[in-house]
Amino acid sequence: MRGAWRLILLAGALCAVCAAWVAIAIAAPSRSAGGATATAGESHRSATVARRCHRAEHRRCGESGSRASRHKRKAHRHPAHTHSQPLTAGAGSQGQGSTPNGSAPETSTPGAPGGAGSSGGGASAESGSLDSPPPPAPTHVEVTAEDKEGFRFVLSRSKVPAGKTILEFVNHGQDEHNLNAAEGSEGEVVGSLANTPANAHLSLTVDLKPGSYTLFCSLPGHAAKGMKGTLTVE
């Protein structure tokens, strides 16, 4: 009888030990799961707080940006007014060289209507005079009278352009001679020089038109002896 009770007590103790081990095994995973759950909860709360902070910061940035943009729009709509110093207008102030808007009055040169316009007209006239080509210089023709080896006129050139021509008469002869310029062979005389002594030098300026001119000495018999020449004007 006693042996049976001992077996029953030993079996009960073993059952209690097994039940304790089973309870410990069940409690350990629940604790680890609870810790993990707590850690996950803390992480979730941290993430939530971070998102809220980010949203608040973003909201502050948006509000500051909107305030700056509103300020810029207001500054653009209402520009700063510059306060100019008021003009002092006394009696007869406009008559002393001032205008109603405060600008200096225009001055005009005496005797030149239009003021600045007259100076522009003068400048244009001056530029027009500068643009016009200068008149051509006169053409020089040397006419030499010789009578040592025969009476003749020697011309430095036989053709000249139309216009003013300077006839330089040089007497290399022993006697007096003169110079005359006539249109054609026996036409109108357009210029002449008086009798010129030997070794003298005179000049004659004539305005010649296109055509042929005869240069000759009018002393008796000189032209017949050959003291003449032909000048062609082109």
C-alpha positions in Angstrom: 0.0 0.0 0.0 2.8 2.4 0.9 4.6 1.6 -2.4 1.5 2.6 -4.4 1.3 5.9 -2.6 4.9 6.6 -3.3 4.4 5.9 -7.0 1.4 8.2 -7.1 3.4 11.1 -5.4 6.3 10.6 -7.7 4.0 10.7 -10.8 2.4 13.9 -9.4 5.8 15.5 -8.9 6.8 14.7 -12.4 3.6 16.0 -13.7 4.1 19.3 -11.8 7.6 19.6 -13.1 6.4 19.0 -16.7 3.6 21.5 -16.2 6.1 24.1 -14.9 8.4 23.5 -17.9 5.5 23.8 -20.3 4.4 27.1 -18.7 7.9 28.5 -18.8 8.2 27.5 -22.5 4.9 29.1 -23.3 5.7 32.3 -21.4 9.1 32.9 -23.0 7.8 33.3 -26.6 5.0 35.5 -25.4 7.5 37.8 -23.7 9.8 37.9 -26.7 6.7 38.7 -28.9 5.7 41.3 -26.5 9.1 42.9 -26.6 9.2 42.8 -30.3 5.7 44.3 -30.3 6.8 47.0 -28.0 9.8 47.7 -30.2 7.6 47.9 -33.3 5.2 50.2 -31.5 8.0 52.5 -30.5 9.4 52.5 -34.0 5.9 53.3 -35.4 5.5 56.1 -32.9 9.0 57.5 -33.8 8.1 57.3 -37.5 4.8 59.1 -36.8 6.5 61.8 -34.8 9.0 62.3 -37.6 6.3 62.6 -40.2 4.4 65.1 -38.1 7.6 67.1 -37.6 8.3 67.0 -41.3 4.7 68.1 -42.1 5.0 70.9 -39.6 8.3 72.1 -41.1 6.9 71.8 -44.6 3.9 73.9 -43.5 6.1 76.5 -41.9 8.2 76.7 -45.1 5.1 77.0 -47.3 3.7 79.7 -45.0 7.0 81.7 -45.1 7.2 81.2 -48.9 3.6 82.4 -49.4 4.3 85.4 -47.1 7.4 86.3 -49.2 5.5 85.9 -52.5 2.7 88.1 -51.1 5.2 90.7 -50.0 6.8 90.7 -53.5 3.4 91.0 -55.1 2.5 93.9 -52.8 5.8 95.6 -53.6 5.2 95.1 -57.3 1.7 96.5 -57.1 2.6 99.4 -54.9 6.1 100.7 -55.8 7.9 103.0 -53.5 7.1 106.6 -54.2 10.1 108.9 -54.5 9.4 112.2 -52.8 10.9 114.9 -54.9 11.6 118.2 -53.3 8.8 120.6 -54.2 9.6 123.3 -56.6 9.6 126.8 -55.1 7.6 129.0 -57.4 7.9 132.6 -56.6 6.6 135.6 -58.4 8.2 135.8 -61.8 10.2 132.6 -61.3 9.2 131.2 -64.7 10.4 134.4 -66.3 13.9 133.9 -64.8 14.9 130.9 -66.9 12.6 128.1 -65.5 9.7 126.3 -67.1 6.6 124.9 -65.4 7.9 121.4 -65.4 11.3 122.4 -63.9 13.3 121.8 -67.0 15.8 124.3 -68.5 14.3 126.4 -71.3 15.6 126.0 -74.8 18.0 128.7 -76.0 18.2 129.8 -79.6 21.0 131.6 -81.3 20.2 135.2 -82.2 19.4 135.7 -85.8 18.9 131.9 -86.3 15.1 130.9 -86.2 14.3 127.6 -84.7 17.2 127.4 -82.2 18.6 123.9 -82.4 16.9 123.3 -85.7 18.9 126.2 -87.2 22.1 124.6 -86.0 21.1 121.3 -87.7 20.3 123.2 -90.9 23.7 124.9 -90.7 25.4 121.5 -90.2 23.5 120.0 -93.2 24.4 123.0 -95.3 28.0 122.6 -94.3 27.9 118.9 -95.0 26.4 119.6 -98.4 29.1 122.1 -99.2 31.7 119.5 -98.2 30.1 116.8 -100.3 30.1 119.0 -103.4 33.3 118.3 -105.5 35.8 121.2 -105.7 36.1 123.0 -109.0 38.8 121.6 -111.3 42.1 123.4 -111.3 42.9 125.4 -114.4 45.0 123.8 -117.2 48.4 125.2 -117.9 49.7 125.5 -121.5 53.1 127.0 -122.2 53.4 128.9 -125.5 56.9 129.7 -126.5 57.7 132.3 -129.3 60.8 131.7 -131.3 62.3 133.7 -134.2 66.0 132.7 -134.4 65.6 129.9 -136.9 62.1 130.8 -138.1 59.0 132.3 -136.7 56.9 129.8 -134.8 54.9 129.1 -131.7 55.8 125.9 -129.7 52.9 124.6 -127.5 53.6 122.4 -124.4 50.4 120.5 -125.2 48.0 120.6 -128.1 44.8 119.3 -126.3 43.2 120.5 -123.1 39.8 119.9 -121.3 37.1 122.5 -121.5 37.2 125.1 -118.7 39.7 127.7 -117.5 43.1 127.5 -119.1 46.2 129.5 -118.3 48.3 130.4 -121.3 51.9 131.1 -120.2 53.5 133.1 -122.9 57.3 133.0 -123.0 59.2 135.1 -125.6 62.5 133.4 -126.5 62.9 135.5 -129.6 65.0 138.5 -130.4 62.0 140.8 -131.1 58.7 141.6 -129.4 55.8 139.3 -129.9 52.3 139.0 -128.6 49.7 136.3 -128.1 46.1 136.1 -129.2 43.6 133.2 -128.9 40.8 133.1 -131.5 37.9 130.6 -132.1 38.6 128.5 -135.1 41.0 129.8 -137.8 39.5 133.3 -138.1 36.9 133.5 -135.4 36.4 135.8 -132.5 39.4 136.6 -130.3 38.7 135.3 -126.7 41.9 136.6 -125.1 45.1 138.4 -125.9 48.4 139.6 -124.5 50.1 142.9 -125.4 53.6 143.0 -127.1 56.0 141.2 -124.9 59.7 142.0 -125.0 62.4 139.4 -125.6 63.0 137.0 -122.7 59.8 138.1 -120.9 57.2 135.9 -119.5 53.4 136.8 -119.2 50.3 134.7 -118.5 46.7 134.9 -119.8 43.7 133.1 -118.3 40.8 132.2 -120.7 37.6 130.1 -120.3 37.6 127.8 -123.3 34.6 125.8 -124.6 35.0 122.6 -126.6 36.3 123.3 -130.1 39.4 124.4 -131.9 41.4 127.6 -131.1 44.2 129.4 -133.0 47.0 130.9 -131.1 48.9 133.6 -133.1 51.0 136.7 -133.0 49.2 139.8 -134.5 52.3 141.8 -135.4 52.5 142.3 -139.2 53.7 139.3 -141.1 54.5 137.2 -138.0 51.5 134.8 -138.3 52.1 134.4 -142.0 55.7 133.5 -141.3 54.5 130.6 -139.0 54.2 132.2 -135.6 50.9 130.4 -134.8 49.6 127.2 -133.4 46.3 125.2 -132.9 44.9 124.2 -129.5 42.1 121.7 -129.3 39.6 121.9 -126.4 37.7 118.7 -125.6 
